[in-house]
Amino acid sequence: MKPLRTIDSVQAPDGTLALKQRDERDFLITIDGRVLMSSTANRSERALGIVATRRLATYAQPKVLIGGLGMGFTLQAVLEEVPKTAKVLVAELNPVTEKWCRGPLAEMTAHAVEDPRVTVEIIDVAKAISRAAEGPPDHRFDAIVIDLYVGPDANTKRDDPLYGKKACSKASQALTAGGIYSVWGEAPDAAYVKRLEGSGFTVRLERPGKGGLRHVVYIATKR
């Protein structure tokens, strides 16, 4: 196995964020040496985007919000499902991630970030959701996809800005009727399911990975 080499790195609030490469199609994104995502294990990221947007193929002009760009695999999956008239907003905290997706990672996702349907905004996705929830009805999304390296778990506090009780309610308000809120997590958390259900969602879970990488995808449909 070839050794990893660091292509680029930047200081982030949680430590050194780095893009590393082993061979032509083998990349890692790490934070202080801890692996956040890998180009060779993206089954759950793609499933996350597909389950949220598959039904939007017949919509005239669907609107989708993606929280977290990562390597762009979730974005690519969404673009494969939605029509050419769709509008996809990606909320990303770190501009270097967009640079990587437009540069060394671009071919991995068929240049998904450069698709004319896509807008990348450097913003906390929680703020993007609140903006849609508090704005007029035409600002709401038909699907919201949360693809962050930290998902809901047993340690999530009730006032968490992304996965807490109020955040679940905001997500519901930011969606159109029947809209889907799709969230990635490392493992199922019953308390998070209850918070979603209490905010007007019907929830089901999928485990799309293989072996020890069977992450969870929460699919919450607004009632």
Sine and cosine of phi, psi and omega as CSV:
sin_phi,cos_phi,sin_psi,cos_psi,sin_omega,cos_omega
0.00,0.00,0.74,-0.67,-0.01,-1.00
-0.94,0.35,0.53,-0.85,0.04,-1.00
-0.96,0.29,0.47,-0.88,0.07,-1.00
-0.97,0.24,0.59,-0.80,0.14,-0.99
-0.80,-0.60,0.59,-0.81,-0.01,-1.00
-0.99,0.11,0.85,-0.52,0.02,-1.00
-1.00,0.09,-0.67,0.75,-0.05,-1.00
-0.37,-0.93,0.44,-0.90,0.05,-1.00
-0.46,-0.89,0.38,-0.92,-0.01,-1.00
-0.47,-0.88,0.49,-0.87,0.05,-1.00
-0.99,0.15,0.81,-0.58,0.02,-1.00
-0.88,-0.48,0.20,-0.98,-0.01,-1.00
-0.82,0.57,-0.52,0.86,-0.03,-1.00
-1.00,-0.06,0.00,1.00,-0.02,-1.00
0.75,-0.67,-0.36,-0.93,-0.03,-1.00
-0.99,0.14,0.90,-0.44,0.06,-1.00
-1.00,-0.05,0.83,-0.56,-0.11,-0.99
-0.72,-0.70,0.56,-0.83,0.15,-0.99
-0.96,-0.26,0.83,-0.56,-0.04,-1.00
-0.84,-0.54,0.47,-0.88,-0.04,-1.00
-0.71,-0.70,0.65,-0.76,0.08,-1.00
-0.96,-0.26,-0.75,0.66,0.11,-0.99
-0.58,-0.81,-0.26,-0.97,-0.18,-0.98
-0.82,0.57,-0.62,0.79,-0.06,-1.00
-0.82,-0.58,0.47,0.88,-0.01,-1.00
-0.82,-0.57,0.99,-0.16,-0.04,-1.00
-0.85,-0.53,0.45,-0.89,0.14,-0.99
-0.75,-0.66,0.57,-0.82,0.24,-0.97
-0.93,-0.37,0.81,-0.59,-0.05,-1.00
-0.83,-0.56,0.39,-0.92,0.14,-0.99
-0.81,-0.59,0.91,-0.41,-0.08,-1.00
0.78,0.62,0.63,0.78,0.05,-1.00
1.00,0.04,-0.21,0.98,0.01,-1.00
-1.00,0.05,0.76,-0.64,-0.06,-1.00
-0.95,0.31,0.82,-0.57,0.08,-1.00
-1.00,-0.09,-0.65,0.76,-0.02,-1.00
-0.37,-0.93,0.41,-0.91,-0.04,-1.00
-0.73,-0.68,0.62,-0.79,0.03,-1.00
-0.95,0.31,-0.27,0.96,-0.03,-1.00
-0.99,-0.11,-0.03,1.00,0.02,-1.00
-0.67,-0.74,0.99,0.10,-0.09,-1.00
-0.78,-0.63,0.32,0.95,-0.05,-1.00
-0.86,0.51,-0.73,0.69,-0.06,-1.00
-0.94,0.33,-0.56,0.83,0.03,-1.00
-0.90,0.44,-0.68,0.74,0.02,-1.00
-0.93,0.38,-0.67,0.74,0.02,-1.00
-0.87,0.50,-0.61,0.79,0.01,-1.00
-0.83,0.56,-0.72,0.69,-0.01,-1.00
-0.96,0.29,-0.61,0.80,-0.06,-1.00
-0.92,0.39,-0.75,0.66,-0.07,-1.00
-0.91,0.41,-0.46,0.89,-0.02,-1.00
-0.98,0.21,-0.47,0.88,-0.20,-0.98
-0.84,-0.55,-0.02,1.00,-0.04,-1.00
-0.82,0.57,-0.65,0.76,-0.06,-1.00
-0.96,0.29,-0.16,0.99,-0.08,-1.00
-1.00,0.10,-0.04,1.00,-0.07,-1.00
-0.85,0.52,-0.50,0.87,-0.05,-1.00
-0.99,-0.15,0.02,1.00,0.02,-1.00
-0.96,0.29,0.53,-0.85,-0.02,-1.00
-0.93,0.37,-0.74,0.67,-0.02,-1.00
-0.48,-0.87,0.95,0.31,-0.05,-1.00
-0.92,0.38,0.49,-0.87,0.03,-1.00
-0.88,-0.47,0.76,-0.65,-0.06,-1.00
-0.79,-0.61,0.67,-0.74,0.12,-0.99
-0.92,-0.40,0.78,-0.62,0.09,-1.00
-0.91,-0.41,0.82,-0.58,0.06,-1.00
-0.99,-0.11,0.96,-0.29,-0.02,-1.00
0.98,-0.20,0.85,-0.52,-0.02,-1.00
-1.00,0.04,-0.65,0.76,-0.03,-1.00
0.83,0.56,-0.73,-0.69,0.06,-1.00
-1.00,0.00,-0.05,1.00,0.06,-1.00
1.00,-0.07,0.08,1.00,-0.05,-1.00
-0.94,0.34,-0.62,0.78,0.06,-1.00
-0.91,0.42,-0.69,0.72,0.05,-1.00
-0.85,0.52,-0.72,0.70,0.01,-1.00
-0.86,0.51,-0.68,0.73,0.00,-1.00
-0.89,0.45,-0.65,0.76,0.03,-1.00
-0.89,0.46,-0.72,0.70,-0.04,-1.00
-0.89,0.45,-0.49,0.87,0.03,-1.00
-0.95,0.30,-0.34,0.94,-0.05,-1.00
-0.99,-0.13,-0.56,0.83,-0.13,-0.99
-1.00,0.00,0.39,-0.92,-0.03,-1.00
-0.95,0.30,0.15,-0.99,-0.02,-1.00
-0.92,0.40,-0.28,0.96,-0.02,-1.00
-1.00,0.00,0.00,1.00,-0.07,-1.00
-0.94,0.34,0.37,-0.93,0.13,-0.99
-0.85,-0.53,0.83,-0.56,-0.06,-1.00
-0.86,-0.51,0.89,-0.46,0.05,-1.00
-0.98,-0.22,0.80,-0.61,0.07,-1.00
-0.95,-0.31,0.87,-0.50,0.06,-1.00
-1.00,-0.09,0.90,-0.44,-0.07,-1.00
-0.75,-0.66,0.73,-0.68,-0.04,-1.00
-0.97,0.23,-0.61,0.79,-0.13,-0.99
-0.94,-0.34,0.89,-0.45,-0.03,-1.00
-0.88,0.47,-0.40,0.92,0.00,-1.00
-0.91,0.41,-0.47,0.88,0.03,-1.00
-0.90,0.44,-0.68,0.73,0.07,-1.00
-0.88,0.47,-0.66,0.75,0.02,-1.00
-0.86,0.50,-0.68,0.74,0.01,-1.00
-0.91,0.42,-0.64,0.77,-0.02,-1.00
-0.94,0.33,-0.39,0.92,0.08,-1.00
-1.00,0.00,-0.24,0.97,-0.06,-1.00
-0.93,-0.36,-0.95,-0.32,-0.11,-0.99
-0.88,0.47,-0.42,0.91,-0.02,-1.00
-1.00,-0.07,-0.08,1.00,-0.17,-0.99
-0.84,0.55,-0.70,0.71,-0.06,-1.00
-0.94,0.35,-0.38,0.93,0.01,-1.00
-0.89,0.45,-0.48,0.88,-0.05,-1.00
-0.86,-0.51,0.40,0.92,0.00,-1.00
0.82,0.57,0.63,0.78,0.06,-1.00
0.85,0.52,0.69,0.72,-0.08,-1.00
-0.85,0.53,-0.62,0.79,-0.05,-1.00
-0.89,0.45,-0.44,0.90,-0.04,-1.00
-1.00,0.05,-0.01,1.00,0.04,-1.00
-0.87,0.49,0.70,-0.71,-0.05,-1.00
-0.89,0.46,-0.27,0.96,0.03,-1.00
-0.98,0.19,-0.20,0.98,-0.19,-0.98
-0.98,-0.20,0.70,-0.71,0.18,-0.98
-0.82,-0.58,0.78,-0.63,0.08,-1.00
-0.97,-0.25,0.82,-0.58,0.02,-1.00
-0.87,-0.49,0.75,-0.66,0.03,-1.00
-0.99,0.13,1.00,-0.10,-0.11,-0.99
-0.35,-0.94,0.50,-0.87,0.14,-0.99
-0.92,0.38,0.78,-0.63,-0.05,-1.00
-0.88,0.48,-0.48,0.88,0.05,-1.00
-0.88,0.47,-0.60,0.80,0.04,-1.00
-0.94,0.33,-0.61,0.79,0.03,-1.00
-0.90,0.43,-0.61,0.79,0.03,-1.00
-0.93,0.38,-0.70,0.71,0.02,-1.00
-0.88,0.48,-0.64,0.77,0.01,-1.00
-0.87,0.49,-0.68,0.74,0.02,-1.00
-0.94,0.34,-0.63,0.77,-0.02,-1.00
-0.91,0.42,-0.59,0.81,-0.07,-1.00
-1.00,-0.06,-0.10,0.99,-0.02,-1.00
-1.00,-0.03,-0.10,-1.00,0.02,-1.00
-0.92,0.38,0.30,-0.95,-0.05,-1.00
-0.81,0.58,-0.54,0.84,-0.05,-1.00
-0.97,0.26,-0.04,1.00,0.08,-1.00
-1.00,-0.03,-0.09,1.00,-0.06,-1.00
-0.98,0.22,0.34,-0.94,-0.05,-1.00
-0.96,-0.28,0.47,-0.88,0.09,-1.00
-1.00,0.09,-0.35,0.94,0.07,-1.00
-0.44,-0.90,0.62,-0.78,0.11,-0.99
-0.82,-0.57,0.78,-0.62,-0.07,-1.00
-0.85,-0.52,0.87,-0.50,-0.03,-1.00
-0.95,-0.30,0.94,-0.35,-0.08,-1.00
-0.83,-0.55,0.94,0.34,-0.03,-1.00
-0.94,-0.34,0.38,-0.93,-0.08,-1.00
-0.97,0.24,-0.19,0.98,0.14,-0.99
-0.88,-0.47,0.91,-0.42,0.01,-1.00
-0.97,-0.24,-0.04,-1.00,0.04,-1.00
-0.93,0.38,0.62,-0.79,0.05,-1.00
-0.44,-0.90,-0.14,-0.99,-0.07,-1.00
-0.91,0.42,-0.33,0.95,0.00,-1.00
-1.00,-0.03,-0.03,1.00,-0.01,-1.00
-0.92,0.38,0.77,-0.64,0.01,-1.00
-0.99,0.12,0.42,-0.91,-0.04,-1.00
-0.89,0.45,-0.40,0.91,0.01,-1.00
-0.98,-0.20,0.29,0.96,0.02,-1.00
-0.84,0.54,0.72,-0.69,-0.08,-1.00
-0.92,0.40,-0.27,0.96,0.01,-1.00
-0.92,-0.38,-0.60,0.80,-0.14,-0.99
-0.85,-0.53,0.08,1.00,0.02,-1.00
-0.98,0.21,-0.03,-1.00,-0.07,-1.00
-0.88,0.47,-0.73,0.68,-0.01,-1.00
-0.92,0.40,-0.60,0.80,0.01,-1.00
-0.90,0.44,-0.62,0.78,0.04,-1.00
-0.90,0.44,-0.65,0.76,0.02,-1.00
-0.91,0.42,-0.66,0.75,0.03,-1.00
-0.89,0.46,-0.64,0.77,0.01,-1.00
-0.89,0.47,-0.66,0.75,0.03,-1.00
-0.89,0.46,-0.69,0.72,-0.01,-1.00
-0.91,0.41,-0.48,0.88,-0.05,-1.00
-0.99,0.15,-0.09,1.00,-0.04,-1.00
-0.97,-0.25,0.46,-0.89,0.16,-0.99
-0.96,0.26,0.24,-0.97,0.03,-1.00
-0.85,0.53,0.76,-0.65,-0.03,-1.00
0.99,0.17,0.06,1.00,-0.01,-1.00
-0.91,0.41,0.39,-0.92,-0.06,-1.00
-0.91,-0.41,0.72,-0.69,0.04,-1.00
-0.92,-0.39,0.94,-0.35,-0.09,-1.00
-0.92,-0.39,0.82,-0.57,-0.13,-0.99
-0.76,-0.65,0.72,-0.69,0.05,-1.00
-1.00,0.04,0.62,-0.78,0.10,-1.00
-0.55,-0.83,0.33,-0.94,0.01,-1.00
-0.97,0.26,-0.57,0.82,-0.03,-1.00
-0.44,-0.90,0.42,-0.91,-0.02,-1.00
-0.89,0.46,0.60,-0.80,0.05,-1.00
-0.73,-0.68,0.93,-0.37,-0.08,-1.00
-0.89,0.45,-0.56,0.83,-0.01,-1.00
-0.91,0.42,-0.61,0.79,0.03,-1.00
-0.92,0.38,-0.63,0.77,0.06,-1.00
-0.86,0.52,-0.68,0.74,0.01,-1.00
-0.90,0.44,-0.62,0.78,0.02,-1.00
-0.91,0.42,-0.65,0.76,0.03,-1.00
-0.90,0.43,-0.71,0.70,0.00,-1.00
-0.89,0.45,-0.59,0.81,0.03,-1.00
-0.95,0.32,-0.23,0.97,0.01,-1.00
-0.98,-0.21,0.23,0.97,0.09,-1.00
0.99,-0.10,0.33,0.94,0.00,-1.00
-0.95,-0.30,0.52,-0.85,0.28,-0.96
-0.99,-0.15,0.79,-0.62,-0.20,-0.98
-0.87,-0.49,0.69,-0.73,0.21,-0.98
-0.72,-0.70,0.36,-0.93,-0.05,-1.00
-0.87,-0.50,0.57,-0.82,0.13,-0.99
-0.82,-0.58,0.55,-0.84,0.05,-1.00
-0.86,-0.51,0.99,0.12,-0.18,-0.98
-0.99,0.15,-0.18,0.98,-0.08,-1.00
-0.98,0.21,-0.16,-0.99,0.03,-1.00
-0.76,-0.65,0.50,-0.87,0.08,-1.00
0.85,0.53,-0.78,-0.63,-0.02,-1.00
-0.99,0.16,-0.06,1.00,-0.03,-1.00
-0.97,-0.26,0.57,0.82,-0.02,-1.00
-1.00,0.09,0.96,0.27,0.05,-1.00
-0.92,0.40,0.18,-0.98,-0.04,-1.00
-0.93,-0.36,0.58,-0.82,0.15,-0.99
-0.87,-0.50,0.87,-0.49,0.09,-1.00
-1.00,0.07,0.81,-0.58,0.06,-1.00
-0.91,-0.42,0.97,-0.24,-0.06,-1.00
-0.94,-0.33,0.88,-0.47,-0.01,-1.00
-0.98,-0.21,0.80,-0.59,-0.01,-1.00
-0.92,0.38,0.83,-0.56,-0.01,-1.00
-0.97,0.24,0.00,0.00,0.00,0.00
